Amino acid sequence: MADYSKFYEARGIISHILEQDFVGPVTKDECLTELPVQYYIMGKLYPQKDTTEALDLARNPLLENQIETYDASISLSNQNNPSSMGITVTLKADVEAICVSGSYAFYEPISFQDAKDYGIDTSRWEYVEKKPKEVWKRQEYSYSKRITFTSEKMEYADLSRNLQLQVYTHAIMDSGERVITIALVNENQSPNDMSATSRYCAFQPIIRVSSIDGKALFANVNRQTCLTTDTELQELDMLYSDVHCYAQGHGCSVMWDMENAVPEWIESAFFPTFNLCQMKAAEVVSGNVLSMQFLSTASVDDIVQELGTFATKYEKWIEDQNSLIRGIKASLRDIASSNIQKCRNACNRINYAIKLLKESGYRDGKVFRAFQLANEAMLLQRKQTLLKNRKCFDPATVCWYPFQLAFILHELTSFIEPKGHLGQKVPDRQIVDLLWFPTGGGKTEAYLGITAFVIFLRRLRDPNADGVTVIMRYTLRLLTLQQFERASILIFACELLRQKYNIGGNEVSIGLWVGGNLTPNHLKEARTSINKQKNGGVDEKSNPVQIKVCPWCGEKLYAQHYDIDLVQNRMIIKCPNQHCHFHFAPNGLPIHIIDDAIYQHLPTFIVATVDKFAQIPLNDKPAALFGITSNKKPPELIIQDELHLISGPLGTMTGIYEAAISKLCERDGICAKVIASTATIRNAANQIIALYGRSHTQFPPQGLSAKDSFFAVQSTPEEKPARRYFGVMGIGTTATTTLIRVNAAMLFATRYLATLGYPDTVVDNFWTITGYFNSLRELGGANTQILDDVQSRLDYLAKTKFVSVYPGVDTSKGYTYTEELTSRMNNSEITEIIQVKLKRSYSKNNHTDVFDYLLASNMISVGVDVGRLGAMVVAGQPKTNAEYIQATSRVGRDNPGLVIAVYNASRSRDRSHYEQFLKYHSALYRYVEATSLTPFSDRARDRGLHALYVSLCRYLVENLRKNNDAINYRSSNPAVQAVEKIIIEYVKRVDPDELSVVIDELNDIKDAWDIAATGSLVYSSRKNEKKLLKGDTENDRFRTMNSMRNVDEQSGIYLLGGY
């Protein structure tokens, strides 16, 4: 087990520095020469001006659901300088009195001479050119009040310095529980003058509620979803039933005692924190069953026995969970029983796969051999990954996580028996299997494992059945490039094993099939670009030199290592490392990234962006990928990673094109298997129906608690690195100033670690600060701030504010090495940053070429996996909770990380998340929003129905395939009529309400094509020819998108006459 103690210790120091800078005090009896209201940005109760700005105690926010509401009305949302703060709690029945205690401070102005007379150390100001005339001396006050409840709604207690404690009873529930708000109000009045405001402002206020007699006080208030009829919300209610909420803040956040089942105290917090523990592989099995080496070399009997024991333990866990149902509230028992049945179904598939492996081992051995080869390939992949990263490799220790092995077993039946087995209503092949696991948990290796199995099984069953076997699709180019690099290592391993064991078929290879903005579509264009770069030219926007390091050995690659062979019709990439196996490969690395080469060589595994499929109606060459013109079998597996991103306009258009892809991958009634994966999704069933027209199963299926699915359980901070979240919301300051202060404090605190002598690995973990922004405009502003304002503030912290308590931070050279990761960057720059620059690590002797800041948009929220990133500042609550989870999961993956969520006090949604910080972060996945897509809605049909029809006609009707064949169309052709039936049957499954309209519009499309086909006609052309498919900007029934990203346009709103 790794030792994270130094990382946690360092993170604690960072946390302490940040709290001292934001809330204070730096020292308990400090004296300030600056105005206190400017010295601290949080934890302030301002004096009241002409009108009272006290908390609206008559509201009962605990009876509302603010986390899930975008525009919740927050009582303090319009206050710039609040004079009150409070917390709302629910007390158990029969609680007659509570103890409310806490503290606060005022700063009194005294003369410089008086400060010396009081014995205050003024030496640091003695030699400054301009001595301060006065200093502000801190005076702390504490209080402890017994509040006894009477028939009165409001209880008051006057405190020192004209503060007042107010306790308001909102309601006494039928159960006897009492909902109350405890507020601390600054009753002081002051003119609108900064000095007077500082004098009458209360700082570092704390409200703490506890029991008078030690009895349990507080009732859980997480009760909203139990009233719903939505089964998914009911399931979430059950899964998170052990996650309780006991309070909400007003103008502040709130923390409670997490050590006890029922908290003994609740306290206000201006700098709330939460430790998010990762899921870990459950230690549910022993022996060799998880060992890749064992599974690739052992006998049939030994492997089957180990796998059987694994499945038996899962069965026992399921029955143990079933016995717990009687302890669940009655309203949720049906949901619990449903979950248990899903677990049983998954276990049955696993057991059946083990049975098939055993039968194969005793018969032809092909299925069993494919399973062993897949494990050997994954072992090789892991070996090369470790060696590339200069880590030790011991084959005996390389293992699957339990859920990964179980998932592979779960999927085997879809490929061993593609038509299903006796008694199955729906073959497993036709079911979309959704791999759901938290970010960083190992989903990628799970589906790469099944990928290797499919590749080998296909070739073992038919030596000539090469061609495109697997298509893996992404929505973001950054994600595509990242996963392409990871998948390449596995494909290289498969190719080595193909050679080693003389397995049939051509080279096992990988292809990158993406838009022309990323790589050239044609080899001649690629040759021009490569030659230009070899002669010292700059990278092209559409750059063929995308592979910056050899995936197998890690050797750096440059344009000099790229060549174009127009005879073989491929781009050859040579690894310069003579110790690399692929250095001697005559065709170089088994990689194809130019469309011309992909269509001819048909890579085994294709990584693509979803919008590339918009090319299908416009181009007949992709037909080869589906085996239509290449005399090959079609792809057998489609992997849709990050399924939650296929939503909204992009998802809607993807859904229409998916109808074509599904049919093109079908042969003899056997469709391609679809595996999707995500860590953040809601409403998955409806989304998958709309996208694929199929039912789905989730793996691993949920049991009774989100913390235990048998395959994974929640870890402790000692077992796996925990990520700590912090909340910041400035008071009396702008959002820009707050962000500058946070970034400067982070910069100071992380650099201070180096002065303390922490190991380089610890300092490096926090050195590069990732800034996450919700818009490019905000990111651009931050870039300027880091160069100017943040550096000035850093200098102030090091030389003034913290000079005596945290000395030694050298700011003379500045920390301004900043890079951004956004859509504004070209693809070569993104690749260079991810594969090279971000991997540079801090050392005592070298930190100048290590990024101080990485400023990112939502591009980073998926797919970026750089282990050394451990610190992030999030500027404002992202638009969706899924985005927040995905983005913040980019840090703290290998070692403990920290995330500073900086909330904008002027935004009600930000304020709501801040005031309910602990509730929100203790059940992050519970608040993921439902996604939606409507592939056959009105506007979607307008943009894509004709493209679907043309695609299927062009690819399935032989005399309509070529570009010049558009003229051959006749709606009376039986083959064409069969296409219409395919679409109609698909719509019946996906959206039957739209069926009649779809039929009408298909008739319009057929009529229009019949008319167009009376003269010369091509599908598409850049020449002045009559073409069927028009440009996307033309006002025509056949206007066709070149990319699916052209659908999310702004809409105009028009007022009709009479208003």
Secondary structure, DSSP 4 states (H G I P E B T S, - for coil): ----HHHHHHHHHHHHHHHHHHT--SSTT-EESS-HHHH-SSSEEPPB-SS-----TT--GGGS--TT-TT---TTTT-SS-SEEEEEEEEPTT--EEEEEEEEEEEEEEEHHHHHHTT---HHHHTSSS--SEEEEEEEEEEEEEEE--S-SEEEEEEGGGEEEEEEEEEE-TTS-EEEEEEEEE--B--S-HHHHHHH-EES---EEE-SSS---B-----GGGG---HHHHHHHHHTTT----EEEESSEEEE--SSSS-SEEEEESS-EEEEPPEEE-----TTTTBHHHHHHS-HHHHHHHHHHHHHHHHHHHHHHHHTGGGS-GGGHHHHHHHHHHHHHHHHHHHHHHHHHHHHHHTT-HHHHHHHHHHHHHHHHHHHHHHHTT----GGG-B--HHHHHHHHHHHHHHHSTT--TT-SS-GGGSEEEEE--TTSSHHHHHHHHHHHHHHHHHHH-TT--S--EEEEESSHHHHHHHHHHHHHHHHHHHHHHHHTT-SSS---EEEE--TTTS-SSHHHHHHHHHHHHTTPPPPSS-S----B-TTT--B--GGGEEEETTTTEEEE----TTSGGGS-TT-SSEE-SHHHHHHH--SEEEEEGGGGGGGGG-SGGGGGGTTTTT-PPP-EEEE-SGGGS-HHHHHHHHHHHHHHHHHT-BTTBPPEEEEEESS-SSHHHHHHHHHSS-EEEESPP-SBTTB-SSEEEPPTTTSPPEEEEEEE-SSS-HHHHHHHHHHHHHHHHHHHHHTT--HHHHHHHHSEEEEESSHHHHHHHHHHHHTHHHHHHHHIIIIISTTTS-----SS----EEEESTTS-HHHHHHHHHTGGG---BTTB-TTS-SEEEE-GGGGTT---TT--EEEEES--SSHHHHHHHHTTSSSSS-EEEEEEE-TTSHHHHHHHHTHHHHHTTGGGGPPP----TTSHHHHHHHHHHHHHHHHHHHSGGG-SGGGGGG--TT-HHHHHHHHHHHHHHHHH-GGGHHHHHHHHHHHHHHHHHHTTS--BS--SSS--BSSB-TTS-STTB--SSGGG--------PPTT-
